[in-house]
């Protein structure tokens, strides 16, 4: 969309320019002016620090650090370039770094602003007045950190990242600042583009719905435990993965090979097993499989396999580790098929405490 100058006689389109062409610098101009007029990009906020960088890596500095009316910290990052660069990643790092800030630290920072001359007592009173607090409340201070990214424009990678972060409850906003030439002056078109202000309430509802759906899905996860009845006794309270493991162990003790198990279940060797030559201890096995995985360009995650000392299987001079990634749908495909072939009439399972 273009920007126009309207008069009774004419409608003239203003020429868009860049901050660089207009001779506007990032720190000396944009940061200084916006710091003094923060409502233009972050309404209802109070700047408490400029160029904040009080951590071990002092080269990294927050352009503007502010408070909002809810006592949340607001990290404001400014860029004059056309795509925003990687400012969202930088701002996330800064948000994490300042997330533990205290009220007293905020007072200290505000008292040191170049144009503030009233000392810590004046700074404390100014912040309390802004928050409409009768007294400091550390329990309510900096409960969240918001992020405002202000740039001439934003690239697709950045906007995609910001929208994903918003969907996952990170309050991060993109404010576009486009400079235009108006005679001898510069006109700045400032608009929040993510999230769109007119759609913000609706987007909050959508995020809340998605959050509830994710919680419901987590709440519906099946945590049923099982009792496995074997000829020599019953194993009680087994999670699904352990039910699979113990059923495979029974089948192999009954004469099945690891390859037979793969064929019987119809899942195939690569889905079921990781294999290394020799009769190896758990540490030797992990080292051997990890080395082979690097050579093959495949990643081996030891946590996704039964690879403990008493969990490995040995057959024909080789060591096998069984996958531990099993869900409710695998009971019929793995457990039932192995019981049918190797334990019919001898082995059964039931949900723990089932009648």
C-alpha positions as CSV (number, residue, x, y, z in Angstrom):
1,X,0.0,0.0,0.0
2,X,1.2,3.5,-0.8
3,X,1.1,6.6,1.4
4,X,-0.4,9.8,-0.1
5,X,-0.6,13.5,0.7
6,X,-4.1,14.8,0.3
7,X,-5.0,18.4,-0.3
8,X,-8.1,20.1,-1.8
9,X,-6.4,20.3,-5.1
10,X,-4.5,17.0,-5.4
11,X,-3.6,13.6,-4.2
12,X,0.1,13.0,-4.3
13,X,1.8,9.7,-3.6
14,X,4.8,10.0,-1.3
15,X,8.0,8.4,-2.4
16,X,9.1,5.5,-0.2
17,X,12.8,5.6,0.9
18,X,15.1,3.7,3.2
19,X,16.6,4.8,6.5
20,X,20.0,4.6,5.0
21,X,19.1,6.8,2.0
22,X,17.5,9.3,4.4
23,X,20.7,9.3,6.5
24,X,18.9,8.0,9.6
25,X,21.1,5.9,11.8
26,X,20.0,3.0,13.9
27,X,21.4,3.8,17.3
28,X,22.0,7.6,17.3
29,X,18.6,8.4,15.6
30,X,16.0,5.6,15.7
31,X,16.9,4.4,19.1
32,X,17.1,7.8,20.6
33,X,13.9,9.1,19.1
34,X,11.8,5.9,19.7
35,X,13.2,5.7,23.3
36,X,11.7,9.0,24.0
37,X,8.4,8.1,22.2
38,X,8.1,4.5,23.0
39,X,4.3,4.5,22.6
40,X,4.8,4.7,18.8
41,X,5.9,1.1,18.7
42,X,5.0,-0.3,22.1
43,X,2.0,1.5,23.6
44,X,1.6,1.8,27.3
45,X,5.2,1.0,28.0
46,X,7.9,2.8,30.0
47,X,11.6,2.6,28.9
48,X,13.8,1.7,31.9
49,X,17.1,1.2,30.1
50,X,18.9,1.9,26.8
51,X,21.7,-0.3,25.5
52,X,21.2,-2.7,28.4
53,X,24.1,-5.3,28.5
54,X,24.8,-6.2,32.1
55,X,25.8,-9.8,31.6
56,X,29.1,-11.6,30.9
57,X,29.1,-11.0,27.2
58,X,28.9,-7.2,27.3
59,X,29.0,-7.0,23.5
60,X,25.4,-8.0,23.4
61,X,23.0,-5.2,24.2
62,X,19.2,-4.7,24.3
63,X,18.4,-1.6,22.3
64,X,15.5,-0.6,24.6
65,X,14.3,-2.4,27.7
66,X,10.8,-1.3,28.9
67,X,8.0,-2.2,31.3
68,X,4.4,-2.5,30.4
69,X,1.4,-1.7,32.7
70,X,1.2,-5.3,33.9
71,X,4.8,-5.1,35.2
72,X,6.1,-7.4,32.4
73,X,9.5,-6.6,30.9
74,X,9.5,-5.6,27.2
75,X,12.6,-6.3,25.1
76,X,12.6,-3.9,22.1
77,X,14.9,-4.6,19.2
78,X,15.4,-2.0,16.4
79,X,16.7,-2.5,12.8
80,X,16.8,-0.1,9.9
81,X,17.3,-2.8,7.3
82,X,14.6,-4.2,5.0
83,X,14.3,-7.8,6.2
84,X,14.9,-7.6,10.0
85,X,17.9,-9.9,9.8
86,X,17.9,-12.4,12.6
87,X,16.6,-10.0,15.2
88,X,14.0,-12.5,16.6
89,X,16.7,-15.0,17.6
90,X,18.7,-12.2,19.3
91,X,15.6,-10.9,21.1
92,X,14.7,-14.4,22.4
93,X,18.2,-14.7,23.9
94,X,17.9,-11.3,25.5
95,X,14.4,-12.1,26.9
96,X,15.8,-15.2,28.6
97,X,18.7,-13.2,30.0
98,X,16.5,-10.5,31.6
99,X,13.7,-12.8,32.8
100,X,15.0,-13.0,36.4
101,X,15.3,-9.2,36.8
102,X,14.0,-7.8,40.1
103,X,12.0,-4.6,40.8
104,X,15.1,-3.1,42.6
105,X,17.2,-3.8,39.5
106,X,14.7,-2.0,37.3
107,X,14.8,1.0,39.6
108,X,18.6,1.0,39.4
109,X,18.5,0.9,35.6
110,X,15.9,3.7,35.3
111,X,17.8,5.9,37.7
112,X,20.8,5.7,35.4
113,X,19.0,6.8,32.2
114,X,21.0,9.8,30.8
115,X,18.1,12.3,31.1
116,X,16.9,11.2,34.5
117,X,18.2,13.3,37.4
118,X,16.1,12.3,40.4
119,X,18.1,9.4,41.7
120,X,16.9,6.0,42.9
121,X,14.2,7.4,45.1
122,X,12.7,9.3,42.2
123,X,13.1,6.3,39.9
124,X,11.3,4.0,42.4
125,X,8.4,6.5,42.7
126,X,8.2,6.9,38.9
127,X,8.0,3.2,38.3
128,X,5.4,2.7,41.1
129,X,3.3,5.5,39.7
130,X,3.5,4.0,36.2
131,X,2.4,0.5,37.5
132,X,-0.2,2.1,39.8
133,X,1.3,0.2,42.7
134,X,1.3,1.5,46.3
135,X,4.5,-0.5,47.0
136,X,6.9,-2.8,45.2
137,X,5.6,-6.4,44.7
138,X,8.4,-8.8,43.6
139,X,5.9,-11.7,43.3
140,X,4.1,-9.8,40.5
141,X,7.1,-8.2,38.9
142,X,8.5,-9.5,35.6
143,X,6.2,-12.5,35.5
144,X,6.6,-12.5,31.7
145,X,8.9,-11.0,29.0
146,X,7.3,-9.6,25.9
147,X,9.3,-8.8,22.7
148,X,8.8,-6.0,20.2
149,X,10.7,-6.1,16.9
150,X,10.7,-2.8,15.0
151,X,12.2,-2.7,11.5
152,X,11.8,-1.2,8.1
153,X,10.4,-4.6,7.0
154,X,10.7,-8.3,7.8
155,X,11.7,-11.3,5.8
156,X,9.7,-14.5,5.3
157,X,11.9,-16.6,7.6
158,X,11.5,-14.1,10.4
159,X,7.8,-13.6,10.1
160,X,7.2,-17.4,9.9
161,X,9.3,-17.8,13.1
162,X,7.4,-15.0,14.9
163,X,4.0,-16.5,14.0
164,X,5.1,-19.9,15.2
165,X,6.3,-18.4,18.5
166,X,3.0,-16.6,18.9
167,X,1.1,-19.9,18.4
168,X,3.2,-21.3,21.2
169,X,2.4,-18.5,23.7
170,X,5.5,-16.3,23.2
171,X,4.3,-12.7,23.1
172,X,6.4,-11.3,20.2
173,X,5.3,-8.6,17.9
174,X,6.6,-7.2,14.6
175,X,6.2,-3.4,14.0
176,X,7.0,-2.2,10.5
177,X,8.5,1.3,10.2
178,X,8.5,2.6,6.6
179,X,10.1,6.0,5.8
180,X,8.6,8.3,3.1
181,X,9.8,11.5,1.7
182,X,7.5,14.5,2.2
183,X,9.1,17.6,0.8
184,X,12.2,18.2,3.0
185,X,10.9,15.9,5.7
186,X,10.7,12.2,6.5
187,X,7.3,10.7,7.3
188,X,7.3,7.4,9.1
189,X,4.5,4.9,8.6
190,X,4.4,2.7,11.7
191,X,2.2,-0.3,11.8
192,X,2.1,-3.5,13.9
193,X,1.9,-6.3,11.3
194,X,2.2,-9.4,13.6
195,X,-0.2,-10.0,15.1
196,X,-2.6,-7.7,13.3
197,X,-4.2,-5.5,15.9
198,X,-7.7,-6.0,14.5
199,X,-7.3,-9.8,14.6
200,X,-5.4,-10.0,17.9
201,X,-8.3,-10.9,20.1
202,X,-9.4,-13.6,17.6
203,X,-5.8,-15.0,17.4
204,X,-5.7,-15.2,21.2
205,X,-8.9,-17.3,21.1
206,X,-7.4,-19.5,18.5
207,X,-4.2,-20.0,20.5
208,X,-6.2,-20.7,23.7
209,X,-8.2,-23.3,21.8
210,X,-5.0,-24.9,20.4
211,X,-3.5,-24.9,23.9
212,X,-6.5,-26.7,25.3
213,X,-6.4,-29.2,22.5
214,X,-2.7,-30.0,23.2
215,X,-3.5,-30.4,26.9
216,X,-6.4,-32.7,26.0
217,X,-4.2,-34.8,23.8
218,X,-1.6,-35.1,26.5
219,X,-4.3,-35.9,29.0
220,X,-5.6,-38.7,26.7
221,X,-2.3,-40.5,26.5
222,X,-2.7,-44.1,27.5
223,X,-0.7,-44.9,30.6
224,X,-2.3,-48.4,31.1
225,X,0.0,-50.9,32.7
226,X,-0.2,-54.6,32.1
227,X,0.4,-58.0,33.9
228,X,2.1,-60.5,31.7
229,X,1.3,-64.1,32.6
230,X,4.3,-66.5,31.8
231,X,4.7,-70.2,32.5
232,X,7.1,-69.5,35.4
233,X,5.1,-66.6,37.0
234,X,3.4,-63.3,36.4
235,X,5.1,-59.9,35.8
236,X,3.0,-57.2,37.2
237,X,2.5,-53.5,36.3
238,X,4.5,-53.4,33.0
239,X,4.3,-50.3,30.9
240,X,3.6,-51.0,27.2
241,X,7.3,-50.9,26.2
242,X,8.2,-53.4,28.9
243,X,5.3,-55.6,28.0
244,X,6.8,-55.8,24.5
245,X,10.3,-56.3,25.8
246,X,9.3,-59.2,28.1
247,X,7.2,-60.8,25.3
248,X,10.2,-60.7,22.9
249,X,12.4,-62.1,25.6
250,X,10.0,-65.0,26.1
251,X,9.9,-65.7,22.4
252,X,13.7,-65.8,22.1
253,X,14.0,-68.0,25.2
254,X,11.5,-70.3,23.5
255,X,13.8,-70.7,20.4
256,X,13.0,-67.7,18.2
257,X,15.9,-65.7,16.7
258,X,15.9,-61.9,16.5
259,X,15.3,-62.4,12.8
260,X,12.3,-64.7,13.5
261,X,10.8,-62.0,15.8
262,X,11.2,-59.4,13.0
263,X,9.4,-61.7,10.5
264,X,6.7,-62.8,12.9
265,X,5.7,-59.3,13.8
266,X,6.0,-58.1,10.2
267,X,8.0,-55.0,11.3
268,X,11.4,-55.8,9.9
269,X,14.8,-55.9,11.4
270,X,15.6,-52.2,11.1
271,X,12.4,-51.2,13.0
272,X,13.0,-53.7,15.8
273,X,16.8,-54.0,16.3
274,X,20.2,-52.4,16.4
275,X,22.9,-55.0,16.0
276,X,26.7,-55.1,16.6
277,X,29.1,-58.0,16.0
278,X,30.5,-59.9,19.1
279,X,29.2,-60.5,22.5
280,X,29.4,-57.0,23.9
281,X,28.7,-55.3,27.2
282,X,26.3,-52.4,27.2
283,X,29.1,-49.7,26.9
284,X,30.9,-51.7,24.2
285,X,27.6,-52.2,22.3
286,X,26.7,-48.5,22.4
287,X,30.2,-47.5,21.3
288,X,30.1,-50.0,18.4
289,X,26.7,-48.9,17.2
290,X,27.4,-45.2,17.5
291,X,30.7,-45.6,15.5
292,X,28.8,-47.5,12.8
293,X,26.0,-44.9,12.7
294,X,28.6,-42.1,12.2
295,X,30.1,-44.1,9.3
296,X,26.7,-44.7,7.8
297,X,25.6,-41.1,8.3
298,X,22.7,-42.3,10.5
299,X,22.1,-41.1,14.1
300,X,21.8,-43.6,16.9
301,X,19.9,-42.6,20.0
302,X,20.6,-45.0,22.8
303,X,17.6,-43.8,24.7
304,X,15.3,-45.2,22.1
305,X,16.5,-48.8,22.6
306,X,16.7,-51.3,25.5
307,X,20.5,-51.2,25.8
308,X,21.2,-51.7,29.5
309,X,23.3,-54.5,30.9
310,X,20.4,-56.9,31.4
311,X,18.5,-55.9,28.3
312,X,20.7,-56.9,25.4
313,X,20.1,-60.1,23.4
314,X,22.9,-62.4,22.1
315,X,22.5,-64.6,19.1
316,X,25.0,-66.3,16.7
317,X,27.9,-64.1,17.9
318,X,26.1,-60.8,17.7
319,X,24.6,-58.4,20.2
320,X,21.0,-57.1,19.7
321,X,19.2,-54.1,21.3
322,X,15.4,-54.0,20.9
323,X,13.5,-50.7,20.2
324,X,11.6,-49.3,23.2
325,X,9.4,-47.1,21.1
326,X,6.0,-48.8,21.4
327,X,2.4,-47.6,21.7
328,X,-1.0,-49.1,22.3
329,X,-1.4,-50.0,18.6
330,X,1.7,-52.2,18.8
331,X,0.2,-54.6,21.4
332,X,-1.7,-56.6,18.7
333,X,1.0,-56.4,16.1
334,X,3.9,-57.4,18.3
335,X,2.7,-58.9,21.6
336,X,-0.3,-60.8,20.2
337,X,1.6,-62.2,17.2
338,X,4.5,-63.4,19.4
339,X,2.2,-65.0,21.9
340,X,0.3,-66.8,19.1
341,X,3.5,-68.2,17.6
342,X,5.5,-69.0,20.7
343,X,3.2,-69.0,23.8
344,X,-0.3,-70.0,22.7
345,X,-2.1,-71.4,25.7
346,X,0.9,-70.6,27.9
347,X,1.2,-66.8,27.9
348,X,-1.4,-64.1,28.2
349,X,-1.6,-60.5,29.4
350,X,-4.2,-58.2,30.9
351,X,-4.4,-54.6,32.1
352,X,-3.2,-54.4,35.7
353,X,-6.0,-54.6,38.2
354,X,-8.4,-55.7,35.4
355,X,-11.1,-58.1,36.6
